[in-house]
């Protein structure tokens, strides 16, 4: 149940963050749900490998290269999922930052796990 709630919170976060970033377009709530699922799976399976491979450059940039990895994953989601469009790399970087903030705030408000 918690996983489903987190998934829906992420989908809502995707729509809200896209509202604030002019370079990102989400066609429908269903597209946002698919993006949330895709990003969740990619963050679990691919992101740790990318972080490990880019560890030296990540250390040199004091972790800022993680923004590049997040932007690349968002652009990957944009190329795979219909109804989700990102105009360019810098929009993906900005979208990743805003998405993280919105998702954090929504999770704070809803507080899954507390009954």
C-alpha positions as a printed Julia matrix, in Angstrom:
115×3 Matrix{Float64}:
  0.0    0.0     0.0
  2.85   2.38    0.83
  4.48   1.68   -2.53
  1.26   2.52   -4.39
  0.87   5.74   -2.4
  4.48   6.78   -3.11
  3.94   5.99   -6.79
  0.85   8.21   -6.93
  2.63  10.98   -5.01
  5.44  10.85   -7.56
  2.94  11.03  -10.44
  1.33  14.11   -8.91
  4.81  15.59   -8.33
  5.64  15.04  -12.01
  2.57  17.01  -13.07
  3.14  19.82  -10.57
  6.83  20.19  -11.44
  5.99  20.22  -15.17
  3.58  23.07  -14.5
  6.45  25.23  -13.22
  9.01  24.35  -15.92
  8.1   25.66  -19.39
 10.43  23.21  -21.16
  8.57  20.14  -19.88
  5.15  18.9   -20.97
  3.1   16.08  -19.47
  0.16  15.07  -21.66
 -2.05  13.38  -19.08
 -2.14  11.89  -15.61
 -1.68   8.44  -17.17
  1.55   9.64  -18.79
  2.69  10.94  -15.4
  1.95   7.55  -13.83
  4.03   5.8   -16.5
  6.87   8.3   -16.02
  6.76   7.7   -12.26
  6.92   3.94  -12.8
  9.72   4.25  -15.36
 11.79   6.6   -13.2
 11.26   4.38  -10.18
 12.47   1.27  -11.97
 15.4    3.1   -13.61
 16.41   4.68  -10.28
 16.51   1.25   -8.68
 18.25  -0.67  -11.47
 20.32   1.75  -13.58
 21.13   4.77  -11.4
 23.34   2.92   -8.89
 25.42   1.5   -11.74
 25.78   4.96  -13.3
 26.75   6.47   -9.94
 29.38   3.77   -9.46
 30.81   4.16  -12.96
 31.0    7.94  -12.67
 32.3    7.92   -9.08
 35.65   9.6    -9.88
 34.05  12.53  -11.7
 31.35  12.7    -9.04
 34.02  13.02   -6.35
 35.86  15.71   -8.35
 32.66  17.74   -8.78
 31.65  17.22   -5.14
 28.52  15.32   -6.17
 27.25  17.85   -8.71
 27.63  15.31  -11.53
 24.63  13.55   -9.99
 22.5   16.32  -11.52
 23.8   15.28  -14.94
 22.87  11.65  -14.26
 19.37  12.67  -13.12
 18.93  14.83  -16.22
 20.04  11.94  -18.45
 17.49   9.63  -16.83
 14.74  12.22  -17.26
 15.69  12.62  -20.93
 15.62   8.83  -21.27
 12.1    8.78  -19.82
 11.15  11.55  -22.24
 12.34   9.52  -25.21
 10.6    6.32  -24.08
  7.23   7.52  -22.79
  4.68   9.17  -25.06
  3.01  12.2   -23.56
  6.11  13.28  -21.64
  8.37  15.75  -23.41
 11.48  17.57  -22.24
 12.86  20.28  -24.53
 16.54  19.92  -23.69
 19.28  19.01  -21.27
 19.13  22.14  -19.12
 15.36  21.89  -18.83
 15.89  18.3   -17.65
 18.4   19.46  -15.01
 16.02  22.15  -13.75
 13.08  19.75  -13.89
 14.99  17.17  -11.84
 15.69  19.75   -9.13
 12.1   21.02   -9.02
 10.72  17.47   -9.14
 12.83  16.47   -6.14
 11.66  19.48   -4.15
  7.98  19.0    -5.01
  8.14  15.27   -4.28
  9.81  15.94   -0.93
  7.19  18.52    0.04
  4.27  16.27   -0.96
  5.75  13.39    1.02
  6.1   15.7     4.02
  2.47  16.77    3.75
  1.01  13.31    3.26
  3.48  11.46    5.53
  2.98   7.87    4.38
  3.47   5.29    7.06
  1.82   7.2     9.9
 -1.57   5.96   10.95
